Amino acid sequence: MLSFSAQQIALMIQGKIEGDATVTVNQFGKIESALVGEISFLANPKYEDFLYQSKASIVIVNESLELKKPVSATLIRVPDAYAAFATMLTKYQELKSQNLTGIQTPSFIAPTAKLGKDHFVAAFAYISESVKIGDQVKIFSNVVIGDNVVIGNNVILNPGVIIYADCILGNNIIIHAGAVIGSDGFGFAPTADGSYQKVPQLGNVLIEDDVEIGANTTIDRATIGSTIIKKGVKLDNLVQIAHNVEIGQDTVIAAQVGLSGSTKVGKGVMMGGQAGAAGHLSIADGVKVAARSGITKTIDKANATITGFPAAEHSTALRAQIHLKNLPNLEKRVKELEILVKQLSQKG
């Protein structure tokens, strides 16, 4: 277990100490339940009351926080407590993973596979023929890497990740447990007798640098060419990316989103949970897609916010919802008008 003093942490996150600089911690805790020997943070004012009763040894807080009561914890003040705590967690994770090197047994590494420096291969991992792996790559148990896969530097493949043949991964990538990269795209051609003939999926998946992929997410290989995940993309758990999809730089996609084949997603797009897109359409740069929205046509307008099904601009969708709610009253008025018109026509 790694241990840090308040002084070491302050240097790590560029903070200012209030209290005992020598106090040490070896665990992380939530502000409402942290114990002695743990470090926590306070960023949301709604949780400020917990600070005054917390047993945490160290708490990271915003510079702007004005204390209303005394605190027992050593405080480290920073401009942004949430960002500083994230930095602390990242550093801690890096230090822990530095201790993992070498090849555990039993594992299989094909004679033609090439591994870089400072690698770690856990027991029960399988690395196929002609694989090329860079430096500081961590491969955990039950990972399967297919033939001819290329993996860059500083990549973490968590337990149960499967990388199919011919896929290419860049640098600084994290793929979480159970994700599948490069399985066949959903390609079937209808035949005259009503059955379906499988269309071979001959392409691959290309993942650029600084991408993180959540647990049990699936990214299908292209029919021809590549399914492309560009630099800085973040995919949540249980996301489905179909064949020949392209996802632009720094796009973030929440859980249970599904993108159909050949969809093109721009840069900096944000997609909420359970949203979906039909195939062969484009989503412009910076578009924000609300949770459970269904995109059925191309979104040309950059930075638009869309919602609903079929997805439309947020303001338009809200107006449509209001009108939909008013339909019973509108129907009643129409019937009353029909009766009135009929009465007037009879009098005439």
N, C-alpha and C positions, 0 to 999 in steps of 0.2 A: 504494500500500500504506500503510495507516494504521500509525502508530507511537505507542507509549505508554510512559511511564516508570513505574517502580514506584510513585513518589509519586502519579501520576495514577490508576493502577489502585487503589491503596489508598483514595484518596478516593472512587472510583467504587463500591467494594464495602465501604466502611467497615471496612478492615482495618488491622492494625499491621505495620509493616515491620521485618524483621530482616535487616540487610545494607545493600547500596548502594542508596539511594533514587533515584539518578540513572540506573541501568541501564535500557535500553530494549528493548522487544520489538516485533516486527511480524508474528509468526505464532503459531499455537497448535500444541501438540504433546502426544502421550501421554507419561506419566511415564516409561515404559520406553524411549522412543526420541527424546525431545525433544532439540533441538540448541541451540547458542548463538543468541540472538536470538529464542527461542521461550518462551512461557509455558505452564505445565502446572498440574495440581492433583493433590493426594493426599487422597482421602477414605476409601478402603478400606484398612484395615491390611495386607491381603494384599500390597499393592504397596509397602509402606514401604521394602523393601530397594532398590528402584529409585531412591529419593530420594537415597541416598548416592553413587550412581554417575551420576546424571543430569547431562547437560550443559546443561539448561535454564537460561536466565538468571533466570527468576522462577518460583517454585512457590507456589501458594495451598495452605495447609494449615490443619487445624483448630487452634483455640487450645489444645486439650488434648494435642496431639502432644508427646511428650517425645523429643528427639533422642538416638539411641544412638551416633551418629558425627557428625563434622563434615560440613557440606554446602557445596558451592561456589555454589549458587544463592542469590539473594535470596529470602527467605521473606516471604509476606504471610499473617499469621494472622487467621482469621475464625472465628466460631462454627460455621459449616457450610460446608466447602470446596466441596462439590458444588453447593450453592445459589448460592454466591458466583461460582463459575466459570460457571454458567448465566446469572447476571446479567451477567457480563462478555461472554459471547457475544452476549447480547441487545443490549447497548449497542453492541457492535461492528457487529452487523448493521444496527442503526438508523442509525448514522453512515454506513455504506456506502450504504444505500438513499437517504439524504438527497441524494446527488449525482445521483440519477436523476430528472430532470424533463424535461418537454417531450414532443413527439410525433415519433417517427422515421418515416421513409418507406422503402419504401411501406407504408402502413397505410390502413385505411378506417374513417372515422367518419361515420355518417349525419348529414345536416344537422339532423335533429330531436333528435339525442342531445345531452345536456347534461353537461359535465364540470366538476367542482369545481376548487379551487385546488391547485397543486403536484402535479399529476398527471403520470404517466409512461405513455406508450403506445409499446411497442416496435414495430419493423418487423414487418409481416405480421399484426398484430392486426386483428380485425374487430369493429366496434361497430355494432349495428343501429339501426333506427328507434326513437325515443322512449325510449331508454335514459337513465337518470338515475344519475350517478356522483358521489359525494361528494369530499371533499378528501383529498389525500395517498394516492391510490389508484395502485398500480403494476400495470400490465397488460403482461405479457411476450409474447414472440413466439408466434404461432399460437393465441392466445386468441380464442375466438369468443363474443360476447355477443349473445343473441337479442333480439328486439323486446320493448320494455316492461320490461326488467329494471331493477330498482332496486338500487343498491349504495351502502352507507354510506361512512363515513370510514375511512381507514387500513386499506385492504384490499389484499392482495397476491394476484394471480392469476398463478401460475407458468406456464411454457410449456405450451401444448397444453390448457389448461383450457377446457371448453365449458360455458357457462351457457345453457340453453334459455330460450325466451321466457317472460315473465311471472314469473320467479322473483325472490325478494326476499332480499337479503343485508344483514345489519346492519353494525355497526362492528367494527374490530379482528379481521378474519378473514384467515386464511391458507389458501389452497387450493393444493395441490401439483400437480406436473405430471401431465397426463393425466386428471385427475378430470373426471367428467361429472355435472353438476347439472341435473336436470329432464328426463332422457330418459323415454320412455313407460314407465309401469308395465306389468307382465306381466299384461294383462287380455284374455282370450279366452273367448268363450262357446261351448260345444259346440252343434252344430246336429244336426238329425234325420239328416242323411246322414253323420254322423261327422266332418265337418270342423269348423273353428273360425272363428268370426266375431270380428274384432277389436273390443274395447270401447274407444271413444275415451277418451283420458286428458285431461280438460279442466282439471284442477287445476294446482297449481304446487308449488314447494319454497320453504319459508320457513326461512332460517337466521338465528338470532339472534346477538347480539354475542359476541365472544371465542371463536369456534369455530375449530378447526384441522382440516383435512381432508387425509388422506394421498394419495399418488400413486396414480392409477388406481382410486380409490374411485368408486363410482357411487351416486347418490341419485335414485331415480325420482320423477317428479311424481305427484301424487295423481290418482285417477280423478275425484273431485270434492272440492273443498276443498284442503287443503295437507298435504304431507309436512313434518313440523316437526322441526327440529334446534334444541334450546333452548340458552340461554346457557351458554358454558363447555364445551361438548361437545368431546371430542378423538377423532377417528377416525383409525385407522392406515391404512396402504396396503391396497389390494385388499379393501376392505369393501363389501358390497352391502346397500343399504338400499332396501327395496321400497316400493311406493306406499302412501300414507296411514299410514306408520309415524310414531310420535312418540317422540323420544328426549329424556329429561328432563335438566334442568340438571346440568352437571358430570359427566356420564357419560363413561367412557372405554372405547373398544372397540378391541381389538387386531386384527392383520391377519387377513384371510380369514374374518371373521365374516359371516354372512348372516342378515338379519332379513326374514322373510316379511311379506306385506301386512297392514296394519292392526295390527301388533304395537305395544303401548304399553310403553315402557321408562321406569322411574321415575328419580328424581334419584340421582346419585352411584352409579350401577350400574357395576360393573367386569366386562368380558367378555374372557376369554382368547382367544387365537388359535384360529381354525377352529371356534369355537362357533357354534351356530345356533339359531334359534327358529322354530317353526311360526307360521302366521298367526292373527290374531284372538285373541291372548292378551295378558296383561299380566305385567310383571315389576316387583315392588315396589321401593320405594326402597332403595338401599344393598345390593342383592343382589350377591354375588360369584359369577361363573360361571367355573368352571375351563375351561381349554383343551379344545377338542374335545367339549364337552358339547352334548347335543341337548335343547332345551326343547320339550316336546310339550304342556304344559298350563300354565295360569296359575300364577305363583309369587306367592302372597298374603303370605307372611311377609317383612317388611322385614328387611334386613341378613343374610339367610340366605346360607350358602355352599353352592352346589350343584355337582354333578359327574356325569359319566357319561351314558349313553344307555339309556333315557329319563332325563333329568336328575332327580336326587333330592338331598335334603340330604346333605352330604358324609359324615356319620357313617353314614347309612343306606346310601349307595352303597358305602362301604368294607366294611360288613358283608356286603352282597350279593356283593361281589367275593370275599371270604373263603369264603362258602358255595359260590360257583361253582367255586372252586378245589378244594373238597372233594367235589364231585359224584362223581368216579370212585370214591373210597373209600366214599361213601354208597351208590352203586349196588352195589358189591361186598358191603357189609353187608346190603343188602336181599336180594340173591340168596342169601346164606348163610342169612338168616332164612327165606326161602321154602323152602329145602331142609329146614331144621330143622322147620318147621311141617308140611311134607309127610311127613317121617319120623314125627313124633309122631302125626299123623292116621292113618297106616298101622298104627302100633302099637295105637292105640285101637280 
